[in-house]
Amino acid sequence: MEFAELIKTPRADNVVLHRPFYLAVEGTLCLTGHHLIFSSRRHDNAEELWLLHSNIDSIEKRFVGSLGTIVIKCKDLRIIQLDIPGMEECLNIASSIEALSTLDSVTLMYPFFYRPMFEIIEDGWSSFLPDQEFELLSSVTDEWRLSCINKDFSVCPSYPPVVIVPKSIDDEALWKVAMFRHGSRFPVLSYYHKKNGMVMMRSSQPLTGTNGRRCKEDEKLINATLRPGKRGYIIDTRSLNVAQQARAKGGGFEQEAHYPQWRRIHKCIERFNILQESLIKLVEACNDQSHNMDRWLSKLEASNWLTHIKEILTAACLAAQCIDREGASVLVHGTEGTDSTLQVTSLAQIILDPRCRTIRGFESLVVREWLQAGHPFQQRCAQSAYSNSKQKWEAPVFLLFLDCVWQILRQFPCSFEFNERFLIMLFEHAYASQFGTFLGNNENERSKLKLPQKTMSLWSWVNSSEELIKFQNPLFEANSLVIWPSVAPQSLQLWEGVFLRWNRPSKFLDEAQEEMINIIKYNKQLQAKVNALRRQIAEMGTGVGQLLLSVRF
């Protein structure tokens, strides 16, 4: 299919662009296969807007006489308005945008056509391979092994080709365990706590059904993670009621009789349409310009967004507490093990592991616990808060995770190497990107699409020196301790950087950020001078001491 077939009117002049907190600008609108481009003709203030079609969530058309207006609502939550003279031109452009923003084929998306303009120093596709992670693990323990049982994705379509499992469990046993777990997602290592050797594993629900089916290999696998005389905890991200209902559909949970050394705890985290509706309500509240305080607070509360944040953080803190303070191993799962499970395991690692609070460590965490672990990005991020089409698999699971990270970052502003801008960038690229990193729903699909060969990795761009500096936190001081975030309602705040950034002027915030960076730079210069003067004083003291000794003798 040629993109030209979908573009009825490739160019329109005398178009007026409206955006909140900016003056209206007149210019030329152009449509390409992947971008909407607006360019002003003013010599005093030339301006360009490039918008990916894949970033468009919905469009609305309005007409007053022969003047047409298109309101474009984006997945990154911004809203822009284009006034286009001529009804026919406006209708043509609107239908072209609708067609180009809802392409069915993944291979027609921009990452397959994008050619980078920056120097590629690092291949992001090979930056965070399982072998490298296993090498780090092998330096502290020899109780685990790399299994290639899924090398052709035949055992579990949503797992990567290589997984880390207990050394005492062979591949034949893994195959039997896979048959006993939903979607064949058998328990695999998520995190090893160096401090006490405890581990966190993740999987999907066991297929116990109403008959209480069991699998001795499954019992052996998760018991292999326990120390002699120690108990473990199974954190089920469903309510007990939902977990019991799952048995009628062939699913279920681990029976105490068959897993006597494990204590099961249910921590309910909502999923799918409930989360999507929550996002829609929150964005609607943030866009409400009525300035009525009671209305704003009631709408914010009705969205339940901060309640979801609290639930997820509470479960993550529980997992971290079991590992660090109780000295117990943990297994986390919900139903599929591709959504709330990953929120909990990744956030627990941010709490426990200082490496995950560095830029590269966090990138590795996203690759390991989200991309390789099979979070279906293509499905979950197909629509954002404005789409008019009926939701099916969409849910802001990854955005909720990033929001939780921001909550912790806000409480521990010096413990993270990255800044808020880094998290916002990940949110934007998960929904629409020129890079192939978040395309597909799992490693199996990415392999079939040949993404490493045909597209550029987001990490190649992020880790280039010019970009990396933008994402560094000037307050960062390495903190090797476990950090315990507060989940009290008073401690959780609305993430203004995402949900209000298009609804308020950012000029003063940008100026404040710049001033803070200048103060920190100046402080470092003064600290360097202090250190130099101390060295001089120490040298002078040594010289004086030697002089006195020579005089004495």
KEROMAR-976059 format. One record per residue (C-alpha): residue in one letter; x, y, z. Coordinates in steps of 0.02 Angstrom, whole numbers. Layout:
N
R  dogu       u       v       w
R     A       X       Y       Z
...
This chain:
553
R  dogu       u       v       w
R     M       0       0       0
R     E      62     174     -45
R     F      41     313      84
R     A      -4     431     -58
R     E    -168     336     -80
R     L    -220     389      95
R     I    -171     572      77
R     K    -312     662     -14
R     T    -243     838      16
R     P     -56     839      50
R     R     -43    1027      84
R     A    -150    1171     143
R     D    -103    1355     158
R     N    -169    1491     276
R     V    -198    1363     414
R     V    -204    1433     592
R     L    -129    1332     735
R     H    -201    1355     911
R     R    -117    1286    1068
R     P    -144    1327    1252
R     F     -32    1470    1315
R     Y      36    1509    1140
R     L     -19    1643    1018
R     A    -113    1580     866
R     V       5    1554     718
R     E     -36    1554     532
R     G      60    1442     415
R     T      63    1292     298
R     L       5    1118     343
R     C      84     967     257
R     L      41     783     273
R     T     171     647     244
R     G     156     459     268
R     H     202     472     452
R     H     196     655     504
R     L      82     804     513
R     I     196     955     486
R     F     146    1134     521
R     S     264    1274     470
R     S     236    1460     499
R     R     290    1584     365
R     R     334    1725     485
R     H     513    1786     467
R     D     516    1860     642
R     N     463    1699     727
R     A     472    1547     613
R     E     395    1396     697
R     E     378    1212     654
R     L     272    1074     728
R     W     306     892     684
R     L     176     770     748
R     L     183     582     721
R     H      18     513     655
R     S      40     368     777
R     N      32     496     919
R     I    -146     547     870
R     D    -279     472     983
R     S    -433     552     906
R     I    -488     698     798
R     E    -645     804     797
R     K    -713     911     653
R     R    -814    1071     666
R     F    -875    1192     532
R     V    -928    1375     538
R     G    -976    1426     361
R     S    -831    1380     246
R     L    -704    1378     388
R     G    -665    1204     455
R     T    -585    1165     621
R     I    -495    1003     666
R     V    -460     968     850
R     I    -319     840     869
R     K    -305     748    1035
R     C    -140     659    1060
R     K     -84     505    1156
R     D      40     614    1252
R     L    -117     708    1313
R     R     -92     873    1219
R     I    -232     951    1118
R     I    -204    1061     964
R     Q    -327    1148     850
R     L    -308    1183     664
R     D    -420    1309     573
R     I    -423    1262     388
R     P    -507    1373     257
R     G    -620    1274     140
R     M    -739    1136     192
R     E    -677    1010      64
R     E    -494    1036     110
R     C    -537    1016     293
R     L    -635     855     265
R     N    -496     783     156
R     I    -362     822     284
R     A    -467     752     427
R     S    -502     587     337
R     S    -318     573     287
R     I    -261     598     467
R     E    -388     469     528
R     A    -327     341     402
R     L    -142     372     434
R     S    -160     368     624
R     T    -248     199     624
R     L    -137      93     511
R     D    -162     -93     543
R     S       8    -156     490
R     V     151    -134     614
R     T     278    -135     471
R     L     200      24     400
R     M     239     119     560
R     Y     371     253     567
R     P     510     153     656
R     F     529      49     496
R     F     560     208     394
R     Y     657     315     519
R     R     840     350     483
R     P     936     425     630
R     M    1023     593     612
R     F    1133     565     765
R     E    1297     469     778
R     I    1264     291     837
R     I    1394     247     969
R     E    1300     102    1050
R     D    1181     -28     979
R     G    1037     -19    1104
R     W     969    -186    1045
R     S    1119    -277    1119
R     S    1143    -166    1272
R     F    1042    -270    1396
R     L    1051    -454    1349
R     P    1004    -594    1473
R     D    1183    -662    1466
R     Q    1250    -497    1537
R     E    1123    -502    1678
R     F    1167    -684    1715
R     E    1351    -639    1721
R     L    1316    -516    1862
R     L    1213    -648    1953
R     S    1349    -781    1932
R     S    1474    -670    2021
R     V    1374    -683    2184
R     T    1288    -855    2175
R     D    1302   -1020    2082
R     E    1126   -1083    2121
R     W    1048   -1025    1956
R     R    1066   -1065    1772
R     L    1018    -998    1602
R     S     889   -1107    1517
R     C     865   -1102    1328
R     I     708   -1210    1336
R     N     610   -1070    1250
R     K     741   -1034    1116
R     D     611   -1048     975
R     F     467    -980    1082
R     S     381   -1150    1073
R     V     360   -1174    1262
R     C     298    -998    1307
R     P     260    -873    1167
R     S     268    -723    1284
R     Y     436    -767    1368
R     P     608    -725    1297
R     P     716    -864    1221
R     V     827    -870    1377
R     V     769    -868    1559
R     I     853    -887    1729
R     V     792   -1035    1834
R     P     856   -1136    1985
R     K    1005   -1246    1938
R     S     923   -1397    2021
R     I     776   -1393    1898
R     D     806   -1470    1726
R     D     719   -1422    1563
R     E     605   -1574    1565
R     A     534   -1519    1733
R     L     517   -1339    1666
R     W     413   -1405    1522
R     K     293   -1491    1643
R     V     281   -1333    1750
R     A     243   -1231    1594
R     M      93   -1344    1559
R     F      31   -1306    1735
R     R      40   -1116    1721
R     H     -75    -995    1627
R     G      -1    -954    1456
R     S     143   -1072    1501
R     R     225    -933    1603
R     F     320   -1042    1728
R     P     410    -960    1878
R     V     573    -873    1828
R     L     698    -767    1924
R     S     656    -582    1931
R     Y     779    -519    2064
R     Y     918    -585    2177
R     H     947    -486    2339
R     K    1136    -487    2369
R     K    1118    -434    2551
R     N    1039    -599    2608
R     G    1024    -711    2454
R     M     834    -701    2449
R     V     748    -697    2278
R     M     593    -635    2192
R     M     515    -742    2056
R     R     368    -706    1942
R     S     246    -813    1844
R     S      63    -827    1795
R     Q     -74    -913    1896
R     P     -69   -1103    1919
R     L    -202   -1202    1824
R     T    -273   -1290    1978
R     G    -455   -1279    1922
R     T    -602   -1336    2027
R     N    -526   -1510    2054
R     G    -372   -1442    2143
R     R    -251   -1506    2011
R     R     -68   -1507    2066
R     C     104   -1516    1985
R     K     247   -1586    2089
R     E     377   -1509    1972
R     D     299   -1337    2004
R     E     307   -1366    2192
R     K     489   -1422    2176
R     L     535   -1271    2070
R     I     474   -1137    2188
R     N     534   -1234    2342
R     A     708   -1233    2264
R     T     717   -1047    2304
R     L     693   -1074    2492
R     R     832   -1087    2622
R     P     818   -1233    2747
R     G     687   -1195    2879
R     K     631   -1035    2791
R     R     458    -988    2728
R     G     415    -897    2568
R     Y     276    -777    2519
R     I     163    -787    2366
R     I      96    -614    2324
R     D     -61    -634    2217
R     T    -109    -468    2135
R     R    -294    -518    2131
R     S    -421    -512    2271
R     L    -459    -681    2352
R     N    -632    -675    2274
R     V    -564    -650    2097
R     A    -433    -787    2123
R     Q    -569    -908    2181
R     Q    -678    -865    2032
R     A    -531    -902    1917
R     R    -537   -1085    1972
R     A    -704   -1106    1881
R     K    -614   -1055    1720
R     G    -471   -1177    1748
R     G    -356   -1056    1839
R     G    -334   -1031    2025
R     F    -199   -1016    2156
R     E     -73   -1119    2253
R     Q    -158   -1234    2380
R     E     -84   -1226    2557
R     A     -85   -1416    2567
R     H      35   -1429    2420
R     Y     140   -1275    2460
R     P     153   -1286    2651
R     Q     310   -1178    2662
R     W     227   -1034    2569
R     R     107    -905    2638
R     R     -11    -829    2509
R     I     -56    -643    2522
R     H    -186    -562    2408
R     K    -152    -381    2358
R     C    -286    -326    2236
R     I    -223    -220    2090
R     E    -351    -172    1959
R     R    -329    -214    1774
R     F    -380    -174    1595
R     N    -539     -71    1570
R     I    -547     -10    1751
R     L    -374      68    1732
R     Q    -415     139    1560
R     E    -575     219    1625
R     S    -476     289    1772
R     L    -353     373    1651
R     I    -496     444    1545
R     K    -581     518    1700
R     L    -417     590    1766
R     V    -373     676    1601
R     E    -551     742    1587
R     A    -534     816    1762
R     C    -366     895    1719
R     N    -439     974    1561
R     D    -590    1046    1653
R     Q    -566    1235    1647
R     S    -713    1279    1761
R     H    -591    1322    1903
R     N    -714    1258    2032
R     M    -615    1185    2178
R     D    -750    1064    2239
R     R    -779    1001    2062
R     W    -593     975    2031
R     L    -565     879    2194
R     S    -720     770    2171
R     K    -671     729    1990
R     L    -492     688    2043
R     E    -557     573    2179
R     A    -685     492    2063
R     S    -547     447    1939
R     N    -469     332    2072
R     W    -299     359    1990
R     L    -206     395    2153
R     T    -294     246    2233
R     H    -220     133    2098
R     I     -48     212    2130
R     K     -68     175    2316
R     E    -120      -7    2285
R     I      28     -41    2170
R     L     156      43    2284
R     T      86     -49    2436
R     A     107    -218    2350
R     A     284    -173    2293
R     C     332    -117    2470
R     L     263    -281    2538
R     A     369    -383    2416
R     A     524    -281    2461
R     Q     487    -299    2647
R     C     470    -488    2635
R     I     639    -499    2549
R     D     740    -371    2646
R     R     665    -371    2821
R     E     585    -544    2835
R     G     727    -631    2745
R     A     604    -729    2638
R     S     591    -768    2453
R     V     441    -707    2355
R     L     338    -767    2206
R     V     228    -635    2123
R     H      86    -672    2002
R     G     -89    -619    1953
R     T    -183    -703    1811
R     E     -72    -686    1656
R     G      82    -614    1745
R     T     106    -480    1611
R     D      35    -324    1696
R     S      13    -299    1884
R     T     145    -434    1917
R     L     275    -332    1822
R     Q     224    -171    1910
R     V     258    -253    2078
R     T     421    -343    2034
R     S     499    -190    1949
R     L     449     -66    2086
R     A     512    -185    2222
R     Q     681    -184    2134
R     I     685       6    2131
R     I     655       5    2319
R     L     788    -130    2353
R     D     922    -109    2221
R     P    1022      54    2200
R     R    1074      -2    2024
R     C     893      14    1966
R     R     898     197    2019
R     T    1035     238    1893
R     I     996     278    1711
R     R    1071     119    1637
R     G    1005      14    1780
R     F     830      79    1752
R     E     843      49    1564
R     S     898    -129    1602
R     L     749    -148    1720
R     V     626     -90    1584
R     V     703    -212    1459
R     R     709    -358    1581
R     E     546    -337    1677
R     W     435    -262    1540
R     L     498    -294    1364
R     Q     577    -466    1386
R     A     448    -516    1517
R     G     310    -499    1387
R     H     209    -344    1434
R     P      98    -320    1280
R     F     145    -139    1239
R     Q      65    -144    1066
R     Q    -104    -188    1142
R     R     -97     -86    1302
R     C     -34      75    1220
R     A    -142      67    1062
R     Q    -252     206    1132
R     S    -231     339    1266
R     A    -360     446    1357
R     Y    -452     524    1209
R     S    -494     381    1091
R     N    -676     364    1040
R     S    -664     182     987
R     K    -714      44    1107
R     Q    -575     -12    1221
R     K    -523    -193    1212
R     W    -348    -226    1279
R     E    -292     -47    1313
R     A    -235      -2    1489
R     P    -109     125    1558
R     V     -12     -10    1652
R     F     161      56    1605
R     L     108     237    1636
R     L      50     188    1811
R     F     220     107    1841
R     L     310     266    1785
R     D     194     370    1896
R     C     240     259    2045
R     V     426     284    2005
R     W     396     472    1999
R     Q     312     464    2171
R     I     468     378    2242
R     L     584     500    2150
R     R     489     646    2226
R     Q     510     572    2401
R     F     695     531    2374
R     P     753     669    2255
R     C     940     635    2280
R     S     935     444    2261
R     F     898     436    2073
R     E    1023     471    1934
R     F     881     512    1813
R     N     756     655    1820
R     E     570     674    1788
R     R     603     715    1606
R     F     674     540    1582
R     L     512     460    1644
R     I     404     574    1536
R     M     510     528    1384
R     L     479     342    1417
R     F     291     373    1430
R     E     291     465    1263
R     H     392     333    1171
R     A     287     189    1238
R     Y     135     266    1150
R     A     216     338     992
R     S     397     332     937
R     Q     520     336     794
R     F     610     191     879
R     G     562       7     873
R     T     591     -32    1058
R     F     408     -33    1113
R     L     335    -111     955
R     G     258    -285     970
R     N     186    -373    1123
R     N     332    -488    1165
R     E     504    -545    1109
R     N     426    -675     994
R     E     334    -541     893
R     R     488    -427     892
R     S     593    -571     826
R     K     468    -606     685
R     L     464    -420     641
R     K     656    -420     639
R     L     655    -258     740
R     P     841    -261     787
R     Q     886    -272     602
R     K     754    -153     534
R     T     729     -20     668
R     M     832      87     786
R     S     831      57     975
R     L     773     195    1091
R     W     924     161    1202
R     S    1046     204    1060
R     W     973     379    1060
R     V     947     401    1248
R     N    1126     348    1289
R     S    1206     465    1162
R     S    1304     598    1257
R     E    1200     747    1192
R     E    1036     669    1249
R     L    1095     584    1408
R     I    1140     749    1492
R     K     957     805    1476
R     F     898     657    1579
R     Q    1025     671    1721
R     N     969     725    1894
R     P    1083     865    1957
R     L    1041     819    2138
R     F    1097     638    2122
R     E    1209     565    2257
R     A    1231     376    2250
R     N    1132     295    2391
R     S    1171     111    2425
R     L    1028      93    2550
R     V     855      19    2529
R     I     730     164    2512
R     W     557     145    2589
R     P     427     260    2507
R     S     276     320    2604
R     V     111     259    2533
R     A       5     368    2649
R     P    -127     463    2548
R     Q     -48     629    2603
R     S     118     574    2524
R     L      47     539    2350
R     Q      25     681    2227
R     L     -43     707    2052
R     W      98     694    1924
R     E      84     870    1856
R     G     229     845    1734
R     V     120     723    1635
R     F     -60     768    1672
R     L     -51     959    1682
R     R      96    1003    1570
R     W     -14    1053    1423
R     N    -138    1145    1536
R     R     -20    1271    1614
R     P     126    1381    1556
R     S     293    1296    1588
R     K     404    1451    1569
R     F     426    1484    1755
R     L     453    1299    1797
R     D     587    1289    1661
R     E     671    1446    1729
R     A     668    1376    1906
R     Q     745    1212    1845
R     E     882    1307    1753
R     E     918    1413    1907
R     M     931    1256    2015
R     I    1056    1179    1895
R     N    1160    1340    1896
R     I    1160    1344    2088
R     I    1217    1161    2095
R     K    1356    1195    1967
R     Y    1413    1347    2067
R     N    1409    1244    2228
R     K    1520    1111    2146
R     Q    1644    1246    2091
R     L    1651    1315    2268
R     Q    1673    1138    2337
R     A    1819    1111    2218
R     K    1899    1274    2277
R     V    1876    1222    2460
R     N    1959    1054    2425
R     A    2104    1140    2334
R     L    2130    1261    2480
R     R    2126    1116    2604
R     R    2261    1028    2504
R     Q    2366    1187    2503
R     I    2346    1207    2692
R     A    2394    1024    2719
R     E    2549    1046    2609
R     M    2595    1207    2699
R     G    2573    1119    2867
R     T    2689     980    2810
R     G    2817    1108    2751
R     V    2810    1205    2916
R     G    2828    1042    3015
R     Q    2982     993    2916
R     L    3057    1168    2939
R     L    3032    1158    3129
R     L    3113     987    3133
R     S    3265    1049    3036
R     V    3282    1200    3154
R     R    3268    1089    3308
R     F    3404     969    3250
